[in-house]
Amino acid sequence: MKKAYVKPEAIKSALLSQVVAAASVVQSKTSDIRLKRDVECVGAAPNGLPLYTFRYLWSDAVYQGVMAQDVLKVFPEAVSTMPGGYLGVRYDMLGLEMTRVH
């Protein structure tokens, strides 16, 4: 059986897309509301997204940041699906940082 010819540029483009997608997930912070507790809205970021304080289900540390579900509505390109189907956010794409409050 004869193999189909695939242009090298097409292979490079496909590989680059996979690398970019993988890097996006790696740079994402877990921001899915389903993984947080003690969630309290404390204001809004300069880009208009609500800011919350929260604890992750597995930690007593308090953080301030966004919820992926809010980000998905306004900046879907900054949201990725993490392992387990949970949503992550690329804070760098929002011009924000998630911070630990205490």
C-alpha positions as CSV (number, residue, x, y, z in Angstrom):
1,M,0.0,0.0,0.0
2,K,1.3,3.4,-1.0
3,K,1.7,6.0,1.8
4,A,0.1,9.4,1.3
5,Y,2.5,12.3,0.9
6,V,2.2,14.9,3.7
7,K,4.0,18.2,3.3
8,P,6.7,18.8,5.9
9,E,5.1,22.3,6.6
10,A,1.8,20.5,7.6
11,I,3.6,18.2,9.9
12,K,5.5,21.1,11.5
13,S,2.3,23.1,11.9
14,A,0.4,20.2,13.5
15,L,3.3,19.5,16.0
16,L,3.6,23.2,16.8
17,S,-0.2,23.3,17.6
18,Q,0.2,20.3,19.9
19,V,3.2,21.9,21.7
20,V,1.4,25.2,22.2
21,A,-1.7,23.5,23.5
22,A,0.3,21.4,26.0
23,A,2.3,24.5,27.1
24,S,-1.0,26.3,27.7
25,V,-2.2,23.6,30.1
26,V,1.1,23.6,31.9
27,Q,1.0,27.3,32.4
28,S,-2.6,27.3,33.6
29,K,-3.6,27.6,37.3
30,T,-6.4,25.4,38.5
31,S,-9.2,27.9,38.8
32,D,-12.4,25.7,38.5
33,I,-15.0,26.7,41.1
34,R,-15.7,23.0,41.7
35,L,-12.2,22.7,43.4
36,K,-12.7,25.7,45.7
37,R,-14.5,26.3,49.0
38,D,-15.1,29.4,51.2
39,V,-15.5,31.4,48.0
40,E,-16.2,35.2,48.6
41,C,-16.3,37.9,46.0
42,V,-14.0,40.8,47.1
43,G,-14.1,43.1,44.1
44,A,-13.2,43.3,40.4
45,A,-10.0,43.2,38.5
46,P,-9.0,46.1,36.2
47,N,-10.2,43.9,33.3
48,G,-13.7,43.7,34.8
49,L,-13.5,40.1,36.0
50,P,-14.8,39.4,39.6
51,L,-12.0,38.7,42.1
52,Y,-12.6,36.2,44.9
53,T,-10.9,34.9,48.0
54,F,-11.1,31.1,48.3
55,R,-9.5,28.0,49.6
56,Y,-8.8,24.9,47.5
57,L,-10.6,21.8,48.7
58,W,-7.2,20.3,49.8
59,S,-5.7,23.3,51.5
60,D,-6.4,25.8,54.3
61,A,-4.3,28.5,52.6
62,V,-6.4,31.5,51.3
63,Y,-5.9,32.8,47.8
64,Q,-7.2,35.6,45.7
65,G,-8.0,35.1,42.1
66,V,-10.6,34.5,39.4
67,M,-13.0,31.6,38.7
68,A,-12.5,29.8,35.4
69,Q,-16.2,29.8,34.8
70,D,-16.3,33.6,34.8
71,V,-13.2,33.9,32.6
72,L,-14.7,31.4,30.1
73,K,-17.5,33.9,29.4
74,V,-15.2,36.9,28.6
75,F,-11.8,35.5,27.7
76,P,-12.3,31.9,26.5
77,E,-8.8,31.8,25.0
78,A,-7.3,32.1,28.6
79,V,-9.1,28.9,29.8
80,S,-7.9,25.4,29.2
81,T,-9.2,22.0,30.3
82,M,-6.9,20.4,32.9
83,P,-6.6,16.7,33.7
84,G,-9.8,15.4,35.2
85,G,-11.9,17.8,33.2
86,Y,-11.4,20.7,35.5
87,L,-10.8,24.2,34.1
88,G,-7.6,26.2,34.4
89,V,-6.8,29.8,33.7
90,R,-3.7,31.4,32.1
91,Y,-3.4,34.4,34.4
92,D,-0.6,35.8,32.3
93,M,-3.2,36.2,29.4
94,L,-5.4,38.2,31.7
95,G,-2.7,40.6,33.0
96,L,-3.3,39.2,36.5
97,E,-1.7,37.0,39.2
98,M,-3.3,34.6,41.6
99,T,-2.0,35.6,45.0
100,R,-1.8,33.8,48.4
101,V,-3.5,36.0,51.0
102,H,-2.5,33.8,54.0
